[in-house]
């Protein structure tokens, strides 16, 4: 666990909380990341708990940059204690009940490619295949959705997307919700799949029936890349 108030990318790489190639690629925004960690320390000392846990803030960057072929963008972490783990839409395997947005994702997954809903919210089998689960904002005040919007995370995640595009490697981007869809101009040259957010408030307005999973695999096949096995073990 990273417990020091002052962090550095070197520390995060050493503690296996940040992939080395991501650390190198994000080095121009390292100072901004450190400032955000300092902001969260101040929030915590003021009695405003934040999510996810500090060691999971950059969890989306824990798998190598070189492996990423699919990007799924969400909005900000779950504000419910025990839910946010640093990967968009995912929760730990033991979390019950599964968040409603994720249940809607499973419903569309079954409708689209016939995969039965998992009884857990662990999406790590997707990340192991090169699916990056990235929120636009990487922290939230406990119990207050969207509370860290505009604090600086957007600059970090947008920079990360620019890094992905600069690789000149095929990328399929899945943008769920208006905040995610704002990123489309950064994704020129990528295959972009966009729809409403899977939350109960919007899933019926364009998420259900959007078939993102089969569309991702179709695009990967067109680029001669291995398709994603969407089944969660």
C-alpha positions in Angstrom: 0.0 0.0 0.0 1.1 3.5 -0.8 0.9 5.3 2.5 3.1 8.3 2.3 1.5 11.7 1.8 3.9 12.6 -0.9 3.9 10.2 -3.7 5.9 9.8 -6.9 5.5 7.7 -10.0 8.7 5.9 -9.0 7.1 4.9 -5.7 3.9 3.8 -7.5 5.9 1.6 -10.0 7.9 0.1 -7.2 4.7 -0.8 -5.3 3.1 -2.2 -8.5 0.3 0.4 -8.4 1.4 1.8 -11.8 2.8 0.1 -14.8 6.2 1.3 -15.8 5.3 2.2 -19.4 2.3 4.2 -18.1 4.6 6.0 -15.7 6.9 7.0 -18.5 4.1 8.1 -20.7 2.4 10.1 -18.1 5.5 11.7 -16.7 4.6 15.2 -18.1 1.5 15.2 -15.8 3.2 13.7 -12.8 3.2 16.9 -10.8 -0.6 17.3 -11.5 -1.2 13.8 -10.2 0.9 14.5 -7.0 -1.2 17.7 -6.5 -4.4 15.6 -6.7 -3.0 13.1 -4.1 -2.3 16.1 -1.9 -5.8 17.4 -2.4 -7.2 14.1 -1.3 -5.0 14.0 1.8 -6.4 17.4 2.7 -9.9 16.2 2.1 -9.4 13.2 4.3 -7.9 15.3 7.1 -10.9 17.6 6.9 -13.2 14.6 7.5 -14.3 14.2 3.9 -13.5 10.6 3.0 -12.8 9.8 -0.6 -13.1 6.7 -2.8 -11.5 4.5 -4.0 -8.7 3.7 -1.5 -5.5 5.6 -2.2 -3.7 2.5 -3.6 -6.4 2.1 -6.2 -6.7 5.7 -7.5 -4.6 4.8 -10.6 -5.6 1.1 -10.8 -6.7 1.6 -14.4 -3.0 2.3 -15.2 -1.8 -0.8 -13.4 -1.9 -3.0 -16.6 0.6 -2.1 -19.2 -0.1 0.6 -21.7 1.3 -1.6 -24.4 -1.5 -4.1 -23.9 -4.5 -1.8 -24.3 -6.7 -2.4 -27.3 -10.1 -1.5 -25.9 -11.0 1.5 -23.8 -14.2 1.7 -21.8 -14.8 5.1 -20.4 -17.1 5.8 -17.5 -17.8 9.0 -15.5 -16.6 8.9 -11.9 -16.2 6.2 -9.3 -19.1 4.7 -7.4 -19.7 6.9 -4.3 -21.0 4.0 -2.2 -18.5 2.8 0.4 -16.9 -0.5 -0.6 -17.8 -0.2 -4.3 -15.1 1.9 -6.0 -11.9 0.0 -6.8 -10.3 2.3 -9.5 -11.8 0.5 -12.5 -14.8 1.9 -14.2 -18.0 0.0 -13.4 -16.2 -2.9 -11.6 -16.4 -3.8 -7.9 -14.6 -6.4 -5.8 -15.9 -10.0 -6.3 -17.5 -10.1 -2.8 -19.6 -6.9 -3.2 -23.3 -7.6 -3.0 -25.6 -6.5 -4.4 -23.9 -5.7 -7.7 -24.4 -2.0 -8.6 -27.3 -1.3 -10.8 -25.2 0.2 -13.7 -23.2 -3.0 -13.8 -26.3 -5.2 -13.7 -27.5 -3.3 -16.7 -24.2 -3.9 -18.4 -24.6 -7.6 -17.8 -28.2 -7.4 -19.2 -26.9 -5.9 -22.4 -24.0 -8.4 -22.5 -26.5 -11.3 -22.4 -28.7 -9.7 -25.0 -25.8 -8.8 -27.3 -23.5 -11.9 -27.2 -25.4 -14.4 -25.0 -23.1 -14.3 -21.9 -25.1 -15.0 -18.8 -24.8 -12.4 -16.0 -22.0 -13.1 -13.5 -22.9 -13.3 -9.8 -20.0 -10.9 -9.1 -18.7 -7.5 -10.3 -15.0 -8.5 -10.8 -14.1 -7.4 -14.4 -10.4 -8.2 -14.1 -10.7 -10.9 -16.8 -11.5 -8.1 -19.2 -8.5 -6.0 -18.1 -6.2 -9.0 -18.5 -7.2 -9.1 -22.2 -6.3 -5.4 -22.8 -9.6 -3.7 -21.9 -8.9 -0.5 -20.0 -11.7 0.5 -17.6 -11.1 4.2 -17.2 -13.3 6.8 -15.4 -13.0 10.5 -16.5 -12.6 11.4 -12.8 -10.6 9.1 -10.6 -11.9 10.0 -7.2 -15.1 11.0 -5.4 -16.2 12.1 -2.0 -17.9 9.3 -0.2 -21.6 9.5 -0.7 -21.5 12.4 -3.2 -21.5 11.4 -6.8 -19.6 13.8 -9.1 -18.1 15.7 -6.2 -14.5 15.7 -7.6 -15.5 16.8 -11.0 -13.4 19.7 -12.1 -10.6 19.1 -9.5 -8.1 18.2 -12.2 -8.5 14.5 -12.9 -10.0 15.3 -16.3 -6.6 16.7 -17.5 -5.0 13.4 -16.5 -7.4 11.1 -18.2 -7.5 13.2 -21.3 -3.7 13.2 -21.4 -3.8 9.4 -21.0 -6.2 9.1 -24.0 -3.9 11.2 -26.1 -1.1 8.9 -25.1 -3.2 5.9 -26.3 -3.8 7.6 -29.7 -0.2 8.6 -30.2 0.8 4.9 -30.2 -0.6 4.5 -33.7 -2.0 1.1 -32.6 -5.6 0.0 -33.2 -7.9 1.1 -30.4 -11.7 0.5 -29.9 -13.2 3.1 -27.6 -16.5 2.6 -25.8 -18.0 5.8 -24.5 -21.0 5.4 -22.1 -22.7 8.6 -21.0 -22.5 12.2 -21.9 -19.3 12.9 -19.9 -17.5 10.0 -21.7 -18.9 11.1 -25.0 -17.3 14.5 -24.6 -14.0 12.7 -25.3 -14.9 11.7 -28.9 -12.9 14.5 -30.5 -9.7 13.1 -28.9 -10.3 9.7 -30.5 -9.9 10.6 -34.1 -8.6 7.4 -35.8 -10.0 5.1 -33.2 -13.1 3.0 -33.6 -15.7 4.7 -31.4 -18.8 3.1 -29.9 -21.0 5.5 -28.0 -24.3 5.3 -26.2 -26.2 6.4 -23.2 -24.9 5.5 -19.8 -25.9 2.1 -18.3 -27.3 3.7 -15.1 -31.0 3.0 -14.3 -31.7 6.7 -15.1 -30.5 6.5 -18.7 -30.1 2.8 -19.8 -33.5 2.7 -21.6 -32.6 5.8 -23.6 -30.0 4.2 -25.9 -27.8 1.9 -23.9 -30.0 -1.2 -24.1 -29.8 -2.5 -27.7 -26.5 -0.7 -28.5 -24.6 -4.0 -28.8 -21.2 -2.7 -27.7 -19.6 -6.0 -27.0 -20.2 -7.6 -30.4 -19.3 -4.3 -32.1 -16.0 -4.2 -30.2 -15.1 -7.7 -31.3 -16.1 -7.0 -34.9 -13.7 -4.0 -34.9 -10.9 -6.1 -33.4 -11.4 -8.8 -36.0 -11.1 -6.2 -38.7 -7.7 -5.2 -37.3 -6.6 -8.8 -37.0 -6.6 -8.6 -33.2 -7.8 -11.3 -30.8 -11.4 -10.7 -29.8 -12.4 -10.3 -26.2 -13.9 -13.2 -24.3 -16.6 -11.3 -22.4 -17.5 -14.2 -20.1 -16.7 -13.5 -16.5 -15.4 -16.5 -14.6 
